[in-house]
Amino acid sequence: MRTMTTKVAAVALAVMAAAPAAADDEGLIRYRQDVMRAIGGHFGAIVQLAQGNGPADQMDAHVNAFLDLIGMI
């Protein structure tokens, strides 16, 4: 009986230790998805500006933000 209790306790500790790691992984995944959405937004703006749609003086800001975000993934 004692051996079974020890095994159950070990499994419970392992599960509790893994839970924060899984939460951290989910947070990291959401973070990367948000960064990729931001990259897509800036790229879309760059395309629109290159096609003459929108204020051309905004091109540098979008290109710089795009390049900064690319370095984050």
C-alpha positions in Angstrom: 0.0 0.0 0.0 2.8 2.4 0.9 4.5 1.8 -2.5 1.2 2.7 -4.3 0.9 5.9 -2.3 4.4 6.8 -3.1 3.9 6.3 -6.8 0.6 8.3 -6.8 2.4 11.1 -4.9 5.3 11.1 -7.4 2.8 11.2 -10.4 0.9 14.1 -8.7 4.1 16.0 -8.2 5.2 15.5 -11.8 1.8 16.7 -13.1 1.9 19.8 -10.9 5.5 20.6 -12.0 4.5 20.2 -15.7 1.5 22.5 -15.5 3.4 25.8 -15.3 5.7 24.7 -18.2 2.6 24.0 -20.3 1.1 27.4 -19.4 4.4 29.1 -20.3 4.4 27.3 -23.6 0.9 28.4 -24.3 1.8 32.0 -23.5 4.8 31.8 -25.8 2.7 30.5 -28.6 0.2 33.3 -28.2 3.0 35.8 -28.1 4.6 34.5 -31.3 1.2 34.5 -33.0 0.6 38.1 -32.0 4.1 39.1 -33.3 3.3 37.3 -36.6 0.0 39.1 -36.9 1.8 42.4 -36.4 4.4 41.5 -39.0 1.5 40.7 -41.4 -0.1 44.0 -40.6 3.0 46.0 -41.4 3.7 43.9 -44.5 0.1 44.6 -45.7 0.6 48.4 -45.1 4.0 48.2 -47.0 2.2 46.6 -50.0 -0.6 49.2 -49.9 1.9 52.1 -49.8 4.0 50.6 -52.6 0.9 50.5 -54.7 0.3 54.2 -54.0 -2.5 53.7 -51.5 -1.9 55.8 -48.4 0.6 58.4 -47.3 4.0 57.6 -48.7 5.8 59.2 -45.8 4.6 56.3 -43.6 6.7 53.7 -45.6 9.8 54.1 -43.4 7.9 53.6 -40.2 6.3 50.4 -41.5 9.5 49.0 -43.0 11.4 49.7 -39.7 8.7 48.1 -37.6 8.5 45.1 -39.9 12.3 44.6 -39.7 12.3 45.0 -35.9 9.5 42.4 -35.6 11.2 39.9 -37.9 14.1 39.9 -35.5 11.8 38.9 -32.7 10.7 35.5 -34.1 
